[in-house]
Amino acid sequence: MNVYLAEFIGTGLMILLGNGVVANVVLKGTKGNGSGWMVITTAWALAVFVGVVIAGPFSGAHLNPAVTLGLAIGKGFDWNLVPFYILAQILGAMVGSFLVWIMYKDHFDATEDPGLKAAPFATAPAIRNTASNLVSEIIGTFVLIFVIFYFTDASMGTKEEVTPIGLGSMGAIPVTFLVWVIGLALGGTTGYAINPARDLGPRIVHALIPMKGKGSSDWGYAWIPILGPIIGASLAAVAFMALNIK
C-alpha cells in the first residue's frame, strides 16, 4: 500500500470513529446522548488504535502532522515526505468527518444548538482565553510527541523502505493509552485537538456542507489547534534531542 494512501485511510478511520463518538454523545436523540467525557476519551483512544493498526505497517501511522513534524525534527524522518504525509492526513480527516455527518445527519438536523452541531467536527475551548488555550494545546501535544519518541524505533521501516521512523502496529496499544490519558487529564480545556489535521480537515468540511442551522465554523479560533500542536511537537523534539545527546 502506498504510504500516503495508508495515512489517508488510517486518519480517515480515526476521525470517523473519534468524531463519531462526539456526535453520538452530543447530538439530540442518539443512543449515546449525554454519556459523557469518559465515553468520548475512551472511544477517541480506541479510534487512534484502529488508525495505527491499519496504517502502521505501511506508513508508520503518523496520522497527525504534529507527529510527522516531530519525527522529522527529532528522529530524522525524511523532510521530503512531510508535506505529502500532512496533505494525506488532512484529506483523510475531511473524508472521515464527512462520513460522520452523513451517518448522523438526522441527528444533526434535530439538534438546535449550533455549538453542539459543530462539536463533532472541530474543537472549541471550554473557556475562551487565547493564551491559555494555546498553552493547553502546546502542553498536550508536547506530552503526546515526547512520549511517542520512546515508542518508536529508528530501525523500523516499511515495506517500501521510505519511512525509516514509524510506530508500526505494535505501537498501537501504548499510543492508545497515551491518547486516553491525555484526554482524561489534559483535554478539559480545549478538547485536546493535539493534531492539526484532526481539527482543520473537519472544520473545512463543517464550513462547506449544507447543514441546517449550523452556525459559525469559528475560524477565529482555528489557528490555535494548528499552531499549538506545531509548537508542542517542535519543543518535544528539541527536548528529546537534548536528553539524548551522546
C-alpha positions as semicolon CSV with decimal commas, in nm:
position;residue;x (nm);y (nm);z (nm)
1;M;0,000;0,000;0,000
2;N;0,123;0,349;-0,083
3;V;0,240;0,528;0,232
4;Y;0,025;0,831;0,158
5;L;-0,281;0,617;0,098
6;A;-0,213;0,446;0,431
7;E;-0,202;0,784;0,606
8;F;-0,521;0,888;0,428
9;I;-0,713;0,572;0,521
10;G;-0,574;0,549;0,874
11;T;-0,653;0,912;0,950
12;G;-0,996;0,883;0,791
13;L;-1,092;0,585;1,004
14;M;-0,955;0,754;1,317
15;I;-1,165;1,064;1,253
16;L;-1,474;0,865;1,159
17;L;-1,464;0,687;1,494
18;G;-1,331;0,977;1,702
19;N;-1,564;1,245;1,572
20;G;-1,835;0,982;1,553
21;V;-1,831;0,931;1,927
22;V;-1,860;1,307;1,981
23;A;-2,165;1,310;1,755
24;N;-2,312;1,015;1,943
25;V;-2,267;1,189;2,279
26;V;-2,373;1,546;2,199
27;L;-2,638;1,527;1,926
28;K;-3,007;1,509;2,004
29;G;-3,180;1,172;2,005
30;T;-2,880;0,943;1,964
31;K;-2,847;0,623;2,166
32;G;-2,539;0,764;2,335
33;N;-2,667;1,115;2,404
34;G;-2,530;1,257;2,727
35;S;-2,299;0,964;2,801
36;G;-2,014;1,196;2,886
37;W;-1,644;1,265;2,874
38;M;-1,528;0,917;2,969
39;V;-1,706;0,774;2,665
40;I;-1,554;1,037;2,437
41;T;-1,197;0,998;2,561
42;T;-1,215;0,618;2,560
43;A;-1,353;0,597;2,208
44;W;-1,103;0,854;2,081
45;A;-0,819;0,645;2,222
46;L;-0,960;0,335;2,053
47;A;-1,004;0,532;1,730
48;V;-0,632;0,603;1,737
49;F;-0,572;0,231;1,795
50;V;-0,767;0,148;1,478
51;G;-0,582;0,406;1,271
52;V;-0,240;0,291;1,391
53;V;-0,315;-0,076;1,329
54;I;-0,427;-0,005;0,973
55;A;-0,156;0,239;0,869
56;G;0,132;0,126;1,090
57;P;0,281;-0,147;0,869
58;F;0,285;0,080;0,565
59;S;0,345;0,442;0,664
60;G;0,442;0,428;1,030
61;A;0,093;0,554;1,122
62;H;0,168;0,916;1,196
63;L;-0,198;1,022;1,138
64;N;-0,109;1,365;1,269
65;P;0,104;1,649;1,124
66;A;0,246;1,709;1,473
67;V;0,378;1,352;1,480
68;T;0,523;1,385;1,131
69;L;0,687;1,717;1,216
70;G;0,818;1,593;1,549
71;L;0,972;1,283;1,393
72;A;1,129;1,489;1,117
73;I;1,292;1,723;1,369
74;G;1,384;1,472;1,637
75;K;1,439;1,139;1,465
76;G;1,536;1,206;1,108
77;F;1,212;1,133;0,923
78;D;1,261;1,236;0,560
79;W;1,160;1,603;0,519
80;N;1,070;1,537;0,154
81;L;0,783;1,317;0,272
82;V;0,647;1,564;0,528
83;P;0,423;1,779;0,301
84;F;0,259;1,477;0,139
85;Y;0,205;1,300;0,470
86;I;0,035;1,611;0,605
87;L;-0,180;1,653;0,293
88;A;-0,290;1,288;0,314
89;Q;-0,375;1,332;0,682
90;I;-0,585;1,644;0,620
91;L;-0,772;1,484;0,330
92;G;-0,835;1,169;0,533
93;A;-0,968;1,378;0,821
94;M;-1,203;1,557;0,582
95;V;-1,344;1,233;0,445
96;G;-1,383;1,082;0,792
97;S;-1,571;1,385;0,922
98;F;-1,791;1,398;0,613
99;L;-1,894;1,038;0,678
100;V;-1,981;1,129;1,037
101;W;-2,215;1,397;0,904
102;I;-2,376;1,153;0,657
103;M;-2,427;0,891;0,926
104;Y;-2,567;1,129;1,189
105;K;-2,745;1,370;0,953
106;D;-3,089;1,318;1,106
107;H;-2,947;1,393;1,450
108;F;-2,759;1,699;1,327
109;D;-3,087;1,825;1,182
110;A;-3,271;1,751;1,508
111;T;-3,014;1,937;1,720
112;E;-3,087;2,308;1,762
113;D;-2,768;2,433;1,929
114;P;-2,512;2,537;1,662
115;G;-2,229;2,473;1,909
116;L;-2,334;2,113;1,951
117;K;-2,362;2,077;1,574
118;A;-2,004;2,199;1,540
119;A;-1,860;1,986;1,820
120;P;-1,833;1,662;1,617
121;F;-1,620;1,848;1,362
122;A;-1,375;2,075;1,542
123;T;-1,255;2,155;1,890
124;A;-1,358;2,459;2,092
125;P;-1,239;2,590;2,429
126;A;-1,435;2,543;2,748
127;I;-1,328;2,895;2,848
128;R;-1,216;3,115;2,561
129;N;-0,878;3,262;2,651
130;T;-0,630;3,280;2,366
131;A;-0,314;3,248;2,572
132;S;-0,428;2,964;2,797
133;N;-0,597;2,780;2,509
134;L;-0,274;2,792;2,310
135;V;-0,071;2,675;2,609
136;S;-0,314;2,386;2,661
137;E;-0,261;2,263;2,306
138;I;0,115;2,307;2,336
139;I;0,133;2,107;2,658
140;G;-0,097;1,829;2,540
141;T;0,092;1,787;2,214
142;F;0,429;1,804;2,389
143;V;0,328;1,508;2,606
144;L;0,199;1,318;2,303
145;I;0,509;1,364;2,089
146;F;0,769;1,336;2,365
147;V;0,630;1,001;2,479
148;I;0,587;0,878;2,121
149;F;0,961;0,924;2,071
150;Y;1,012;0,644;2,321
151;F;0,765;0,418;2,138
152;T;0,949;0,444;1,807
153;D;1,250;0,254;1,684
154;A;1,496;0,411;1,445
155;S;1,544;0,075;1,273
156;M;1,175;0,029;1,200
157;G;1,093;0,068;0,832
158;T;0,811;-0,009;0,593
159;K;0,769;-0,246;0,305
160;E;0,875;0,029;0,067
161;E;1,173;0,133;0,280
162;V;1,085;0,502;0,255
163;T;0,985;0,575;0,613
164;P;1,272;0,489;0,848
165;I;1,077;0,602;1,154
166;G;0,731;0,473;1,239
167;L;0,505;0,348;1,512
168;G;0,402;0,026;1,345
169;S;0,116;-0,195;1,458
170;M;0,295;-0,287;1,781
171;G;0,279;0,078;1,880
172;A;-0,099;0,080;1,873
173;I;-0,161;-0,024;2,233
174;P;0,079;0,217;2,407
175;V;-0,033;0,504;2,186
176;T;-0,393;0,420;2,272
177;F;-0,323;0,455;2,644
178;L;-0,122;0,771;2,584
179;V;-0,405;0,943;2,394
180;W;-0,654;0,822;2,655
181;V;-0,465;0,971;2,949
182;I;-0,405;1,298;2,764
183;G;-0,778;1,327;2,701
184;L;-0,869;1,246;3,060
185;A;-0,602;1,461;3,223
186;L;-0,543;1,749;2,981
187;G;-0,842;1,756;2,748
188;G;-1,089;1,953;2,956
189;T;-0,973;2,297;2,848
190;T;-0,977;2,285;2,467
191;G;-1,095;1,936;2,377
192;Y;-0,733;1,827;2,312
193;A;-0,701;1,860;1,935
194;I;-0,325;1,780;1,962
195;N;-0,347;1,720;1,587
196;P;-0,377;1,999;1,328
197;A;-0,532;1,768;1,067
198;R;-0,790;1,639;1,314
199;D;-0,916;1,995;1,363
200;L;-0,853;2,167;1,029
201;G;-0,989;1,898;0,796
202;P;-1,324;1,856;0,973
203;R;-1,355;2,233;1,025
204;I;-1,327;2,280;0,648
205;V;-1,598;2,017;0,598
206;H;-1,821;2,192;0,853
207;A;-1,781;2,516;0,659
208;L;-1,866;2,352;0,325
209;I;-2,155;2,117;0,396
210;P;-2,516;2,238;0,369
211;M;-2,604;2,165;0,732
212;K;-2,932;2,302;0,860
213;G;-2,872;2,578;1,118
214;K;-2,501;2,501;1,150
215;G;-2,378;2,842;1,262
216;S;-2,016;2,957;1,257
217;S;-1,715;2,735;1,188
218;D;-1,523;2,960;1,433
219;W;-1,225;3,035;1,211
220;G;-1,109;3,294;1,463
221;Y;-1,015;3,008;1,695
222;A;-0,895;2,765;1,428
223;W;-0,530;2,875;1,435
224;I;-0,488;2,760;1,798
225;P;-0,533;2,384;1,734
226;I;-0,295;2,423;1,439
227;L;-0,017;2,636;1,584
228;G;-0,034;2,489;1,936
229;P;0,041;2,132;1,824
230;I;0,317;2,253;1,590
231;I;0,487;2,436;1,877
232;G;0,433;2,145;2,116
233;A;0,576;1,894;1,870
234;S;0,878;2,112;1,800
235;L;0,950;2,159;2,170
236;A;0,913;1,785;2,231
237;A;1,163;1,711;1,953
238;V;1,414;1,960;2,093
239;A;1,372;1,820;2,445
240;F;1,419;1,464;2,318
241;M;1,735;1,554;2,129
242;A;1,874;1,742;2,430
243;L;1,822;1,439;2,653
244;N;1,982;1,204;2,402
245;I;2,299;1,394;2,311
246;K;2,587;1,149;2,303
